[in-house]
C-alpha cells in the first residue's frame, strides 16, 4: 500500500510539473495576429513560407523564402530564413538565385497574462550569401530591434522599432518603425492595417518613407495562418511602387 501511495505521489508531482511547464509555455505565447512586416514579440515554434512581389521604376522583383523559428529556451527564440530572389529588370536580363541568409535572435523581456502584454527585444544578422553582381543581395547587416504587443478591448496592437547598419557593400544606416492594429472578427478571420516608416540616417536623402499595409489573417487549417497584405507608399520618398506579400505559417 505504501508503495502504491508513493507511486501516486510521484505521478501527481510529475503531472503538476507538466502543467506548470505547459502554463509557462502558454503564457510565453499569448496569441496575437500576424502582421506582414512588423515583428511580433511572441516566442514561436513554426515554419514560415513567404512570397514577396515588388515593383519600381527599374523593374519587378520576386522573393521566395522559407524560415524556421525555434525556441531554444522559453524566453529565447532563434529564426533562420533562407531566401530565393528573382529580378526582372526593365532593361536587362532576368537574374535569380539564393539571397542573403538571415539569422534572428529574439528574447522575451516582459509578459503580463492578465493585461495581455508581451515585450521582446533582439537582433537580426544578415549574411552576404547572395550575389551582389546579380542584384541578389551581398549585404552584411546588423539590425537590433524591440517589439511589443497589447490587447486593448476588441483590438490587438503590435509595435516595433529597429535600427539597421549595413556594412557591405556600403556603410548605410536607417531607423525603421511600425505599428499594426487588428480587429479579430472571428477565430478564423482577422483584418489588420500596418503603418510603417523608414528614415535613412547616413545618406544624401534623409526623407522619411511612409507606407500603409492593409491586410488580413485567415486560418484555413488548425495551427496554421495565411496572412496577405499590400504595402503601399503614401509619400514621394519611396523605394517601390507597391509590394504584395503572402505569408503562410504552420505551427508545430
Secondary structure, DSSP 8 states (H G I E B T S, - for coil): -HHHHHHHHHHHHHHHHHHHHHHHHHHHT------SSS-------EEEEEEEEEEETTEEEEEEEEEEEEEEETTEEEEEEEEEEEEEESSS--EEEE--EEEEEEEEEEEETTTTEEEEEEEEEEE--S-TTTTS---EEEEEEEEEEEEETTEEEEEEEEEEEEEESS-EEEEEEEEEEEEE-SSSEEEEEEEEEEEESSSS---EEEEEEEEEEE--STTEEEEEEEEEE-SS--S-SEEEEEEEEEE-
